[in-house]
Amino acid sequence: MSTPPKQNFGELLRQYRQTSGLTSEKLAKWAKTTVDALSRLESGGKIQVNLDEIERLADFLGLDGQERASFFAAAPLIPSAAATTVPPKGVLSKGAPAILVFLIADVRGYTRFTLEHGDEAAAKLAQRFAMLVREVVTLRGGRLIELRGDEALACFHSVRQALHAAVEMQDHFMQATKADMTYPLPVGIGLDAGEAVPVESGYRGAALNQAARLCSLAKAGETLVSEIVTHLARKVDGLAYYPWGSAELKGFDEPVRIISVRRTAPNGQQQERRVIRPVPPTVALQPEPPEDDEEL
């Protein structure tokens, strides 16, 4: 039986990029390469690349299974990298960079709550927050990296699981607040995806910093994510994406396009949003004014 001919890597790369709806400029930026190098790869130019460069391209193109295997098999890897066994998606080598999704959740008004109700009540509120976060992260296959009073940091290999986790957290925070307004949980959540390097205390990378910036922008009950998160996740059953706008974030050269993620009702319509405010238990939750949102 004859061996099937090796697929043309340039054609595969161009096909997957166009199918993903990415421009050369955007893919080059996300994969940390240059537009010139990407163009040379797509045109079949004589260029060899490292294994980690191919992994980044495959991750941002959203390749899994046979597509990912074919992509690696056709790649013009340098000889030393070609002899290396390609790790499955999501498997980390110690100290090696990997594409991860970072989720940061923060309790709004925690300092004010502490001043008004005391340290003991604040500790109980933080314990309630931690319990709900830990439960959702575990069930969604994530890793809880840090819990610090009113803030939680988690990471996921699956973008979709991270989005589901964020929305489920907001559901739990709302339900817990309605059940006992003595310890309200008005939480803002931010997510970003990108390359991160494992270190002893967790991870380092721009995606982690951007998730923190998005979290700081999110109102109570709101989940904000970067454009790259929705690109990697594509359409997710039960969730809807709405344009939030663009913002200049500290530490980033260009404005970042931000997306609001919400749960959809069974009929496909967006559910009513409510804002949880850190107020005394005698004050009921109030719905936000109606908005003319345009779904992406």
Secondary structure, DSSP 8 states (H G I E B T S, - for coil): --------HHHHHHHHHHHTT--HHHHHHHTT--HHHHHHHHTT-S--B-HHHHHHHHHHTT--HHHHHHHHHHS-B-HHHHTS----TT---TT--EEEEEEEEEETTHHHHHHHH-HHHHHHHHHHHHHHHHHHHHHTT-EEEEEETTEEEEEES-HHHHHHHHHHHHHHHHHHHHH-TTS---EEEEEEEEEEEEETTEEESHHHHHHHHHHHH--TT-EEEEHHHHHHH-S-TTEEEEEEEEE--TT-SS-EEEEEEEEB-TTSSB---EE-----TTS--EE---------
